């Protein structure tokens, strides 16, 4: 049975049809993900997510591309989503670090103050309002008379510079 016939049978609910799709293409999808990811466990997890997503959207497969390339396209999208999630987690951790240091270690308040003084004025103001004062980006933009995008950029750049400065001080 060809891949297109197998996909059509799986859409109709034929017993074992999707299991055969997985058996035929699982190694190719896993290999692809292992080449584009650093962690083999992440690759294996994303391969499983790929086949779950394929099962839920098999009706979209029209047979114009090979089934293997369609599955690898889903795997690539899963990888991009995985990377975005990791970047968000890293940014969240970086955002929490200065406040945690300040609250958990009173000795580090001077280090944090020195690191803040090292930021350019506009960046320092945005960081102080958003990270130190709990302002939303929009509230800080209004308070500082800056465009929202500028405040967001100042906060991200300031956060990164603080993380570097505080990491160097406590390494």
Secondary structure in CASP SS format (residue, H / E / C, confidence):
PFRMAT SS
TARGET T0000
AUTHOR 0000-0000-0000
METHOD secondary structure of the structure
MODEL  1
X C 1.00
X C 1.00
X H 1.00
X H 1.00
X H 1.00
X H 1.00
X H 1.00
X H 1.00
X H 1.00
X H 1.00
X H 1.00
X H 1.00
X C 1.00
X C 1.00
X C 1.00
X C 1.00
X H 1.00
X H 1.00
X H 1.00
X H 1.00
X H 1.00
X H 1.00
X H 1.00
X H 1.00
X H 1.00
X H 1.00
X H 1.00
X H 1.00
X H 1.00
X H 1.00
X H 1.00
X H 1.00
X H 1.00
X H 1.00
X H 1.00
X H 1.00
X C 1.00
X C 1.00
X C 1.00
X H 1.00
X H 1.00
X H 1.00
X H 1.00
X H 1.00
X H 1.00
X H 1.00
X H 1.00
X H 1.00
X H 1.00
X H 1.00
X H 1.00
X H 1.00
X H 1.00
X H 1.00
X H 1.00
X H 1.00
X C 1.00
X H 1.00
X H 1.00
X H 1.00
X C 1.00
X C 1.00
X C 1.00
X C 1.00
X C 1.00
X C 1.00
X H 1.00
X H 1.00
X H 1.00
X H 1.00
X H 1.00
X H 1.00
X H 1.00
X H 1.00
X H 1.00
X H 1.00
X H 1.00
X H 1.00
X H 1.00
X H 1.00
X H 1.00
X H 1.00
X H 1.00
X H 1.00
X H 1.00
X H 1.00
X H 1.00
X H 1.00
X H 1.00
X H 1.00
X H 1.00
X H 1.00
X H 1.00
X H 1.00
X H 1.00
X H 1.00
X H 1.00
X H 1.00
X H 1.00
X H 1.00
X H 1.00
X H 1.00
X H 1.00
X H 1.00
X C 1.00
X H 1.00
X H 1.00
X H 1.00
X H 1.00
X H 1.00
X H 1.00
X H 1.00
X H 1.00
X H 1.00
X H 1.00
X H 1.00
X H 1.00
X C 1.00
X C 1.00
X C 1.00
X H 1.00
X H 1.00
X H 1.00
X H 1.00
X H 1.00
X H 1.00
X H 1.00
X H 1.00
X H 1.00
X H 1.00
X H 1.00
X H 1.00
X C 1.00
X C 1.00
X C 1.00
X C 1.00
X H 1.00
X H 1.00
X H 1.00
X H 1.00
X H 1.00
X H 1.00
X H 1.00
X H 1.00
X C 1.00
X C 1.00
X C 1.00
X H 1.00
X H 1.00
X H 1.00
X H 1.00
X H 1.00
X H 1.00
X H 1.00
X H 1.00
X H 1.00
X H 1.00
X H 1.00
X H 1.00
X H 1.00
X H 1.00
X H 1.00
X H 1.00
X H 1.00
X H 1.00
X H 1.00
X H 1.00
X H 1.00
X H 1.00
X C 1.00
X C 1.00
END
